[in-house]
Amino acid sequence: MIDGFGRGVPGASDDTRRALMDLVMAATVRIHGPAYGYAPEGSGGGFLGSGFFIAPSWVLTCAHVAMGGEGRDVTVVYELGPGSGETSVEGSVVAALPESPSGPAGGWPAPDLALIRLRRPVEHACVYVTERPAAYFGGGQVVYSGWTEVGGRLKRLYGQCSVQGTVGGWADPDEQMRLGGDVLPPGVSGGPTVDLTRGEVVGVLKSQLVGGMGGTSIGIERLRLLPVPPEMAASESDDDYQAVFHAHDRYHADRHTNGVGTGRTWADVQGGLGAGADRALSPQQRMMLLGRLAELPPPVSTHSLLDLLVRLPNVHSVDRYPAPRSWRDGLGALYENRGGEAALELVLRYCMSVIAAERPYVTPSTAAAEEALWNWVKWIADDRLSRDFRNEITRLRSVARHRTDRAQRRAWPAYGERRVDGEGPFVLLELEPRGWERDSYDWRIGVARHTGEVLPVREDSRGTPGQELPARLAAPLTEAFRRCDEPDNPAVLQVAVVQALLGLDVDRWQLAPGGPPLGTVRPVVVRPSDREPPYSEDEARERRARWNRTWNVAMRAEILDCEDGLRVPVPMEEDLRALAYEAVPVLCRFGDRPDAETAAGLTRMALGGFHLALLRRGAARPDPVCADFHRRAADTLAGAGTAGQLPRTVQELRRGVREGRTEMYWSDGVALYYDDPHHPLPGSGQLLEAP
């Protein structure tokens, strides 16, 4: 973290603090069911809870508040200031995290957030939201705002709480900030939690402590868990997350630069609190920068943003949960790094990378937005930094200006080389059975890079029953996928299990109730985690050569365990080694779990140097007619071409089976054995290791 980042001034005036609360309360709303209507003197029938304007025409609240009525329609009621009168406007819940309650009591689990979009334009105030995780709040106190019923009427209120820690760890999807020191009355759920030192919203009130003081707050960064569009965005509105925060940052930048406004802006109040003390940028400069970043198209993906960040000099790990998703999130990630003048140089280098980055789309104003950001960078650098640094960024700008291929491009990013096939990151899930507990597993999930690093996302060594694995792993798998996926190009999931579990149907898991099977939306492959005997140098060379051959020439199928409809033993190692290097084994009689004969055949196949195979899973088939399976498996391997295409070919087969394409029914239950020798499992007897 930058030294002393944003500690504020302990002696900030009461007037400044009152101004902060005026800004907060002006943006705080109450939420009713859709039949509420305008009745300022009423008791507020259909009152569901509180919320706040996060951006023009967008309200953020708790999912249990927004979804507490009937359907997804709500009424938002707010006041702009004392004596301004109430305004009501209809809205619709466009996203909830999660979409439905769970648990025996029907409670809404964390993150318990919902976005409401207004159905017509109205004038209203918006809060200022932090661009970094709430865990990095500036001090030990937060203030909150909301609505509650007092004496039969709904009243606005605010209060102050002490931050007493967290519930859950930073890698848990249900992490919450624990608050104490004040009673949180019914109705304030969904209201904003504000860092009193920095003057920015860091969370959303979720719950009150029954019979006690305080409650919990959800960090605002949990909004990063909103669903990511699977396809390349064609406009800002294609991604609700980007649309909301772009509108948020433009709103605040516009009001701060408004030449005729008389009210104090959020940047003014933050300056009065001393929120810029020891920062690389003052609150005013930061607001201007965020406004300029919001004029640009967003990053192509979370993965491309992470790649951009780690290529900056002296940037520490940014693999916190949830990972950054927008340009403003990337800026917030830089606050973790130290160094006075170096911190400012880092921010400006980040801006230059943003200017040069590939775009998912461009608009008529994109070129002007890039020029505006460059002018801001140059203005800051000319005022505060050395001539050597100014010359460096001028050269970077010259390179970026000569790039003409950035309109909807999948070209070479200016900040680094695009990966080649086989060098993209993938998600690694390792399941280890607990031998002393039947059908119970320890597990770890990580993001594996082509360099051999595996960056842990989450792990659990307490034992998870097999039937609970899909639900328990849904959130960390979703986060890991977001760190790897590119638009229209979902990352591969490699499932590492002991040989006896290679038939585990992870590809059939559903990560959300009613959602599609995992194997239909992304490639899912299996690989053995059993320790292999050490190989001689010649054996290792031969194994790599066999794998590399399948990547460079057309593959062909080799049925190993079935002949004329009869089960036969897998050939011995010497015979397997005599097969052509482009041969890919097909195990027609694999079944659900390998029996002793199948397990021995798998071992011989591995010792024979094969890292790639098709496994036909499913219950034992008495007297099966296998000819069609053999024929279609051979055609599929030949049609896929090389090993690099095979995971996605199998994904297409699974999708075809689900869509009812009869010509693909032969592949129902097929698993892809994919044990890449260039990406060995990390550790020796370990599940995953940090790099």
Secondary structure, 3 states (H helix, E strand, C coil): CCCCCCCCCCCCCHHHHHHHHHHHHHHEEEEECCCCCCCCCCCCCCEEEEEEEEECCEEEECHHHHCCCCCCEEEEEEECCCCCCEEEEEEEEEEEECCCCCCCCCCCCCCCEEEEEECCCCCCCCCCECCCCHHHCCCCEEEEEEEEEECCEEEEEEEEEEEEEEECCCCCCCCEEEEECCCCCCCCCCCEEEECCCCEEEEEEEEECCCCCCEEEEEHHHHHHCCCCCCCCCCHHHCHHHHHHHHHHHHHHHHHHCCCCCCCCHHHHHHHHCCCCCCCCCHHHHHHHHHHHCCCCCCCCHHHHHHHHHCCCCCCCCCCCCCCCCHHHHHHHHHHCCCHHHHHHHHHHHHHHHHHCCCCCCCCCHHHHHHHHHHHHHHHHHHHCCHHHHHHHHHHHHHHHCCCCCCCCCCCCCCCCCCCCCCCCEEEEEEEECCCCCCEEEEEEEEECCCCCEEEEEEEEEEEEHHHHHHHHHHHHHHHHHHHCECCECCCEEEEECHHHCCCCHHHCCCCCCCCCHHHHCCEEEEECCCCCCCCHHHHHHHHHHHHHHHHCCCEEEECCEECCEECCCCCHHHHHCCCCCEEEEECCCCCCCCHHHHHHHHHHHHCCCCEEEEECCCCCCCCCCHHHHHHHHHHHHHHCCHHHHHHHHHHHHHHHHCCCHHHHHHCCEEEEECCCCCCCCCCCCCCCCC
